[in-house]
Amino acid sequence: MRGDQVESRHEVDAVVATADGTVLESWGDPDHPVLPRSSVKPVQALPLVTTGAADAFGLGSVELALSCSSHNGEDGHVVALSDWLARIGCSVDDLACGTHLPLAESAAAVLLAAGDPPSPLHNNCSGKHVGFLTVCRHLGLPTDGYLSADHPLHREHVTPAMAEAFGFDPDAQHPAVDGCGIPVWAVPLGHLAAGWAGIATAGPGRRLLDAMAAEPFFVAGSDRACTRLIREAGGAAVVKTGAEGVFCGALTGTGVGIALKARDGARRGSDAAITWLLDRLGVVDGAGSIPLTNHAGIRVGEVRVSDGGSTRAAP
């Protein structure tokens, strides 16, 4: 809304499900296949725990949260990742994720003012990639070519973890390529919600979600929806966004999973929808609107959810 006018509409498909795949509530098409992008980073990070790599290198909650992150490239993120790389005997040159300016405008401004170019550590996906390198170091796998779906890191560890969590057959599709260069697989929205419910129950997945809950700044950063919502939930929920309007999460106390996708890929649509949905599930106070402000900081409108009605599971 801008003033009292509807300026844009973002249609969102959303699912709430249990680990066995039971859909508790849905909006739109729960079977819609989506490219989940960064919303599945906790599952991509499972081999970091299951192979013993995390314990072998003494990783704590900060590193585990970073392995699941899409971080802002703020100083805290970059310093922690640099220290982690040194711990595993790698350097920034080993990162194949590419380079972009920090997502945080303040961090980007500091680099530009100093005339310093960004490094791969500023890439929002670098935490996941340092996690991948950690697994390679621990298992003695080559670090060269670790982006490829045919590399043993993905073929033997990451892709099987994804397939098991989300119930799809990797042999039945050819993966696309994510923004950071790794394989990305299409998954029905309901399977994403069930998979997130599954990793919230116990074991390696719960260890990663607990780290995210303990260190929400390292999941995203200042002024980001993931960090804000994890903090507001106080451990009752963990959420993770992905590019093109995807959001997933889980209620850690009940093992209920959430997945949604803004059909037009708009982040403001997915941010508003996940906030509203977590409020509906009783873990944050987000039933109201998200203020829309101009560059002078004056409120000129709002982003709000219009619930067209859900489909509920039979009692």
C-alpha angles and dihedrals in degrees: 000000000000107000104321094328127100101234100175139005126210116194112212130195112205138177136191112195145159126240093263090059098258108151108222096182137350143182123204115345116349091185094055109129112229138179098241095200113181095353089088098053093116088060092045086053094053093096088058086068103028095053092051092244094125093054094041091059096037096243118182135194093287094057093042091050090049090052087061096040142112092195132192098237091243120158093263091055095046095046093049092048093047090053091048092052090052090050092059094042096251133120136212088265089069091062113099097182095102130233136278136155115277114277089230107085091212093054091046091050091053092053093046093047090052092046090237119145118229118253130213087267088071090057107109090229097051093103091060090047094051086052090053091050089049091057090048092051092048095049096038093244121153114263092207111096095010090146094067122102086225094056111108090241090067101025095052104025122011100039094045089050090052094046093050095046096046102030103237134131112240090198090062096063142033112237123240121223121258124221091264093048104258126120117276120197129204113244130180111250093239090054090053091054092047092047092052089049089053097053091048094062103070147308128046094344093054090049089058094045090049089053090051090050091049095047108030093158089064092052092063119329144226117001094003125134096227093055094042095049096045089052093046091049090056094214095317092105139019121200136183130193128214133197121276097036103304124143129175134175149145139230100235096203097052103027093236117150130212131199131171140167130198102221093218092048094243114156093204089059094050093043091054093044096051091047091051092045094050088051090051088053091051102245103105136023101243108125092115127075132280108244118243111213133182126229091276090058094250117142108242102164145329144251109230139169121247106198110214091190130277134242109239128202116254112264 
